[in-house]
Amino acid sequence: MVNTVKVETLKTLGKLITTAFALVAGLAWNSAIQAIIKQFLEQGSAVLSMVVYAIVVTIIAVIITVFFGRALGKLGIDLDD
């Protein structure tokens, strides 16, 4: 019983730590992508830059999600559990 609680606690902490690092990495990419887009668009086109940014981030998210899903599928890992 005690070992089960320890294992579940460690699993939960591992997930929380991983999620925290993913958030930090996501925020870093957020700033980087915004800076790159600002270099290519002229000043005063805030709405256009936000739309371009949203499209770029969506494309990147879809590509990474599909790639990761295929890799997990090849390993026989199902995330629906």
Backbone as JSON, one array per atom type, in Angstrom:
{
  "sequence": "MVNTVKVETLKTLGKLITTAFALVAGLAWNSAIQAIIKQFLEQGSAVLSMVVYAIVVTIIAVIITVFFGRALGKLGIDLDD",
  "N": [[0.82, -1.2, 0.0], [1.85, 1.31, 0.9], [4.04, 1.5, -0.81], [2.71, 1.62, -3.25], [1.44, 4.1, -3.07], [3.7, 5.75, -2.97], [4.8, 5.25, -5.49], [2.75, 6.18, -7.19], [2.74, 8.86, -6.4], [5.31, 9.67, -7.22], [5.03, 9.26, -9.98], [3.07, 11.18, -10.56], [4.41, 13.54, -9.79], [6.48, 13.44, -11.65], [5.03, 13.82, -14.04], [4.04, 16.41, -13.56], [6.41, 17.93, -13.41], [7.46, 17.49, -15.97], [5.44, 18.68, -17.5], [5.68, 21.33, -16.62], [8.24, 22.02, -17.61], [7.67, 21.75, -20.32], [5.87, 23.84, -20.67], [7.54, 26.06, -20.18], [9.35, 25.75, -22.31], [7.53, 26.06, -24.41], [6.76, 28.74, -24.06], [9.19, 29.99, -24.59], [9.54, 29.33, -27.31], [7.32, 30.67, -28.25], [8.04, 33.4, -27.94], [10.27, 33.44, -29.63], [9.22, 32.78, -32.19], [7.45, 34.91, -32.56], [9.29, 37.05, -32.7], [10.68, 36.41, -35.04], [8.64, 36.6, -36.97], [8.01, 39.31, -36.76], [10.25, 40.44, -37.93], [9.85, 40.03, -40.63], [7.47, 41.24, -41.32], [6.04, 44.45, -41.87], [6.03, 47.39, -39.75], [3.08, 48.28, -37.94], [1.34, 46.4, -38.84], [-0.16, 44.77, -37.04], [-2.41, 43.07, -36.7], [-2.21, 41.39, -38.93], [0.26, 40.2, -38.37], [-0.41, 38.78, -36.08], [-2.22, 36.92, -37.11], [-0.6, 35.53, -38.94], [1.24, 34.5, -37.12], [-0.46, 32.82, -35.57], [-1.18, 30.94, -37.53], [1.34, 29.83, -38.19], [2.11, 28.7, -35.7], [0.04, 26.86, -35.37], [0.46, 25.12, -37.56], [3.0, 24.1, -36.88], [2.35, 22.82, -34.45], [0.53, 20.85, -35.31], [2.15, 19.29, -37.03], [4.13, 18.35, -35.24], [2.52, 16.97, -33.41], [1.37, 14.94, -35.04], [3.71, 13.62, -35.88], [4.75, 12.75, -33.39], [2.64, 11.13, -32.52], [2.67, 9.1, -34.48], [5.21, 8.02, -33.98], [4.87, 7.02, -31.38], [2.89, 5.16, -31.94], [4.29, 3.31, -33.5], [5.87, 2.24, -31.55], [4.04, 0.91, -30.13], [2.58, 2.16, -28.17], [-0.24, 3.37, -26.55], [-2.02, 6.26, -26.07], [-4.52, 6.59, -25.03], [-5.05, 5.37, -22.66]],
  "CA": [[0.0, 0.0, 0.0], [2.72, 2.48, 0.99], [4.82, 1.55, -2.04], [1.81, 2.06, -4.32], [1.26, 5.55, -2.9], [4.96, 6.38, -3.35], [4.93, 5.14, -6.94], [1.79, 7.11, -7.79], [3.23, 10.21, -6.11], [6.44, 9.92, -8.11], [4.49, 9.39, -11.34], [2.4, 12.48, -10.64], [5.46, 14.57, -9.78], [7.15, 13.38, -12.95], [4.15, 14.46, -15.02], [4.0, 17.84, -13.28], [7.7, 18.51, -13.78], [7.53, 17.46, -17.42], [4.51, 19.7, -17.99], [6.26, 22.64, -16.33], [9.3, 22.26, -18.58], [7.03, 21.93, -21.62], [5.34, 25.2, -20.67], [8.68, 26.98, -20.32], [9.82, 25.63, -23.69], [6.52, 26.66, -25.26], [6.87, 30.2, -23.94], [10.41, 30.39, -25.3], [9.23, 29.26, -28.74], [6.37, 31.74, -28.5], [8.8, 34.64, -28.13], [11.14, 33.3, -30.8], [8.41, 32.85, -33.41], [6.97, 36.29, -32.68], [10.4, 37.89, -33.14], [10.95, 36.09, -36.44], [7.55, 37.15, -37.79], [8.14, 40.77, -36.75], [11.32, 40.83, -38.86], [9.4, 39.93, -42.01], [6.3, 42.08, -41.55], [6.29, 45.85, -41.57], [5.39, 47.96, -38.55], [1.7, 48.69, -38.14], [0.51, 45.28, -39.31], [-0.3, 43.93, -35.85], [-3.41, 42.02, -36.92], [-1.63, 40.44, -39.88], [1.31, 39.42, -37.7], [-1.06, 37.83, -35.17], [-2.79, 35.85, -37.93], [0.54, 34.73, -39.42], [1.75, 33.78, -35.95], [-1.4, 31.74, -35.24], [-1.06, 29.92, -38.57], [2.63, 29.16, -38.03], [2.07, 27.87, -34.49], [-0.88, 25.75, -35.63], [1.14, 24.17, -38.45], [4.04, 23.43, -36.1], [1.69, 21.94, -33.47], [-0.03, 19.69, -36.02], [3.26, 18.45, -37.5], [4.75, 17.68, -34.09], [1.54, 16.02, -32.86], [1.29, 13.79, -35.95], [4.99, 12.91, -35.81], [4.83, 12.1, -32.09], [1.63, 10.07, -32.51], [3.17, 7.99, -35.3], [6.33, 7.4, -33.28], [4.31, 6.23, -30.28], [2.19, 4.03, -32.54], [5.3, 2.32, -33.9], [6.35, 1.61, -30.33], [2.92, 0.18, -29.53], [2.09, 2.9, -27.0], [-1.55, 3.97, -26.76], [-2.21, 7.33, -25.1], [-5.9, 6.62, -24.55], [-5.15, 4.71, -21.34]],
  "C": [[0.86, 1.25, 0.0], [3.54, 2.62, -0.28], [3.97, 2.03, -3.21], [1.61, 3.56, -4.26], [2.53, 6.27, -3.33], [5.13, 6.37, -4.87], [3.99, 6.13, -7.64], [2.2, 8.56, -7.57], [4.38, 10.58, -7.04], [5.99, 10.07, -9.56], [3.86, 10.77, -11.54], [3.42, 13.62, -10.65], [6.21, 14.61, -11.1], [6.34, 14.06, -14.04], [4.11, 15.97, -14.82], [5.28, 18.54, -13.7], [7.85, 18.57, -15.3], [6.63, 18.53, -18.03], [5.06, 21.1, -17.76], [7.36, 22.98, -17.33], [8.73, 22.47, -19.98], [6.45, 23.34, -21.74], [6.44, 26.22, -20.88], [9.21, 26.95, -21.75], [8.83, 26.27, -24.66], [6.56, 28.18, -25.22], [8.1, 30.73, -24.65], [10.18, 30.38, -26.81], [8.25, 30.35, -29.12], [7.1, 33.05, -28.8], [9.65, 34.58, -29.39], [10.35, 33.44, -32.1], [7.87, 34.26, -33.62], [8.07, 37.21, -33.19], [10.72, 37.66, -34.61], [9.89, 36.71, -37.34], [7.65, 38.66, -37.86], [9.21, 41.25, -37.71], [10.81, 40.87, -40.29], [8.18, 40.78, -42.33], [6.6, 43.5, -41.13], [5.55, 46.3, -40.32], [3.97, 48.38, -38.89], [0.79, 47.57, -38.63], [0.31, 44.27, -38.18], [-1.28, 42.78, -36.07], [-2.86, 40.96, -37.86], [-0.57, 39.58, -39.2], [0.7, 38.41, -36.72], [-1.66, 36.65, -35.94], [-1.68, 34.93, -38.44], [1.1, 33.9, -38.28], [0.85, 32.6, -35.6], [-1.31, 30.6, -36.26], [0.22, 29.13, -38.41], [2.61, 28.22, -36.83], [1.15, 26.67, -34.69], [-0.22, 24.69, -36.51], [2.21, 23.39, -37.68], [3.42, 22.43, -35.12], [1.14, 20.69, -34.14], [1.08, 18.75, -36.46], [3.87, 17.68, -36.34], [3.8, 16.64, -33.5], [1.43, 14.77, -33.73], [2.56, 12.96, -35.86], [5.09, 12.11, -34.51], [3.84, 10.94, -32.01], [2.07, 8.86, -33.31], [4.31, 7.27, -34.6], [5.84, 6.53, -32.13], [3.58, 5.0, -30.81], [3.14, 2.93, -32.96], [5.85, 1.57, -32.69], [5.25, 0.82, -29.62], [2.36, 0.86, -28.29], [0.78, 3.59, -27.37], [-1.79, 5.01, -25.68], [-3.63, 7.41, -24.55], [-6.08, 5.99, -23.18], [-5.27, 5.71, -20.23]]
}
